[in-house]
Amino acid sequence: MESYKLSRYSIQVSGTVQRFGYRHIVQNIARKLNITGYIENLEGYDVHIIAEGRVNDLEAFIKAIRIVEYPVEVEEISTVEEEYSGNFSYFKVNRGSPDEELAERFDTAIAIFSRMEKKQDIALEKHDKSISLQEETLTEVKGMRTDLDNHLNKEISEMRIELKEIRMALINYGIMTGVRP
C-alpha cells in the first residue's frame, strides 16, 4: 500500500479506555499525526474511532493509541479499512451528556492524581535509599575518624615515650643538666 494514499479506518478499541482521559489523549495523537475524524465512547467500555489520513500516518496512529500506561490499558484494537471520504477538517471528541462528561473529567483527575501519587511514592523510596546511603557514609566516616584518632594517639604516645627516652639518654651522658627527667 502506498504511504501517500489517503484512507479511512474504522477502529474499535477495547480495554480500560473510558473515564480515564483516553479520548483526549487520542485526540492529541491525531492532531500531531494530521489525522482527521472523531472518537466516541461506545455502550459498555470500548471506544470507536473514525480516522482519515495518509496510510503511513494512520499506521503510526494505530501504534500510538495502543496505550498501556496506568490507568489506561488498551487490550485490543480492531481496524477496518474503508473508503476515504474527506468529510473531516480536524479530529474531534464526540461527547456524551454533560453528566457523563463531568463524571469522566472527575475520573480523569483521579487518574492523574493516581499517577502523581505513584511517582511521588517512587521519589520517596529513592529519597529513603539516598538517606540510607548517606547514613552508611557517615558511619564509615566516623569509623575512619575513630581509626585516625586512635592511630594519631598511638603515634603521639610512642613519640612521647621516645622523647622521654632521648631525654634520659642525654641526661645520662651529661649533655643535659638541670633538666628534670
C-alpha positions in Angstrom: 0.0 0.0 0.0 1.4 3.4 -0.9 2.2 5.7 2.1 0.9 8.9 0.5 -2.5 7.3 -0.3 -5.4 8.6 1.7 -7.5 6.2 3.6 -10.1 5.9 6.3 -10.1 3.4 9.2 -13.0 2.5 11.4 -11.3 1.5 14.7 -12.7 -0.1 17.8 -10.5 0.0 20.9 -11.2 -2.4 23.8 -9.9 -2.3 27.3 -9.8 0.2 30.1 -10.3 3.2 27.7 -13.3 5.0 29.1 -13.4 7.5 32.0 -9.6 8.0 32.1 -9.0 10.7 29.5 -8.2 8.2 26.7 -10.3 10.2 24.1 -8.4 13.3 24.9 -5.0 11.5 24.5 -6.1 10.0 21.2 -7.2 13.5 20.0 -3.8 14.9 20.7 -2.1 12.0 18.9 -4.4 12.5 15.9 -3.6 16.2 15.8 0.2 15.5 15.8 -0.2 13.0 13.0 -2.5 15.1 10.9 -5.4 12.6 11.3 -8.9 13.8 10.9 -12.1 12.2 12.2 -13.6 11.6 15.6 -13.6 9.4 18.7 -16.6 8.5 20.9 -17.4 6.2 23.7 -19.5 3.1 22.9 -22.0 1.5 25.2 -20.0 -0.5 27.7 -16.3 0.1 27.9 -15.0 0.5 24.4 -14.4 3.5 22.1 -15.0 3.9 18.4 -12.7 5.9 16.2 -13.1 7.1 12.6 -9.7 8.2 11.4 -8.7 9.6 8.0 -5.3 10.5 6.6 -2.3 9.2 4.8 -1.8 5.4 5.2 1.6 5.8 6.9 0.1 8.4 9.3 -2.8 6.1 10.1 -0.5 3.2 10.8 1.6 5.4 13.2 -1.7 6.5 14.8 -2.8 2.9 15.5 0.6 2.1 17.1 0.5 5.3 19.2 -3.1 4.7 20.5 -2.1 1.3 21.8 -1.5 2.7 25.3 -0.8 0.6 28.3 0.0 3.1 31.0 -2.0 3.1 34.2 -4.9 3.8 34.4 -5.4 3.3 30.6 -4.9 -0.2 29.2 -5.7 -0.9 25.6 -6.3 -4.6 25.3 -7.4 -4.9 21.6 -7.6 -2.7 18.6 -9.8 -3.8 15.7 -9.4 -1.9 12.4 -11.5 -2.0 9.2 -10.2 0.0 6.2 -12.9 2.0 4.5 -13.1 4.4 1.6 -11.7 7.8 2.3 -14.4 10.5 2.4 -12.6 13.7 3.3 -15.6 14.9 5.3 -13.5 16.0 8.3 -11.4 19.1 8.7 -10.0 18.1 12.2 -10.2 15.3 14.8 -12.8 15.8 17.4 -14.1 14.1 20.5 -17.8 13.3 20.3 -19.0 13.8 23.8 -21.9 12.4 25.8 -24.3 14.1 28.1 -23.0 16.8 30.4 -23.3 14.5 33.4 -21.3 11.7 31.7 -18.6 14.2 30.7 -18.4 15.7 34.2 -18.0 12.2 35.6 -15.3 11.4 33.1 -13.5 14.6 34.0 -13.5 13.6 37.7 -12.3 10.2 36.7 -9.5 11.7 34.6 -8.5 13.9 37.6 -8.4 10.9 39.8 -6.3 9.0 37.3 -3.8 12.0 37.1 -3.6 12.2 40.9 -3.0 8.4 41.0 -0.1 8.7 38.6 1.3 11.6 40.6 0.9 9.6 43.8 2.7 6.6 42.2 5.5 8.9 41.1 5.7 10.5 44.5 5.9 7.1 46.1 8.8 6.2 43.8 10.5 9.6 44.6 10.1 9.0 48.3 11.5 5.5 48.0 14.6 6.9 46.2 14.8 9.6 48.8 14.8 7.0 51.6 17.5 5.0 49.8 19.6 8.2 49.5 19.2 8.9 53.2 20.2 5.3 54.0 23.3 5.7 51.8 24.2 9.0 53.5 23.9 7.3 56.9 26.1 4.5 55.8 28.7 7.0 54.5 28.6 8.9 57.8 29.1 5.7 59.7 32.1 4.9 57.6 33.5 8.4 58.0 33.0 8.2 61.8 34.8 4.9 61.8 37.6 6.3 59.7 37.9 9.2 62.1 37.9 6.9 65.1 40.7 4.8 63.4 42.6 8.0 62.6 42.2 9.4 66.2 43.4 6.0 67.6 46.3 5.9 65.2 47.3 9.5 66.0 47.0 9.0 69.7 49.2 5.9 69.4 51.8 7.8 67.4 51.8 10.7 69.9 52.1 8.3 72.8 55.0 6.5 71.1 56.7 9.8 70.3 56.4 10.9 74.0 57.9 7.7 75.1 60.8 8.2 72.6 61.3 11.8 73.7 61.5 10.7 77.3 64.0 8.0 76.3 66.1 10.6 74.4 65.9 13.0 77.3 67.0 10.3 79.8 69.9 9.3 77.5 71.0 12.9 77.2 70.9 13.3 80.9 72.8 10.1 81.4 75.5 11.2 79.1 75.7 14.5 80.9 74.7 16.5 77.9 71.6 17.9 79.6 71.9 19.2 83.2 69.4 20.8 85.4 66.5 19.3 83.4 64.1 17.2 85.4 63.5 13.8 83.9 
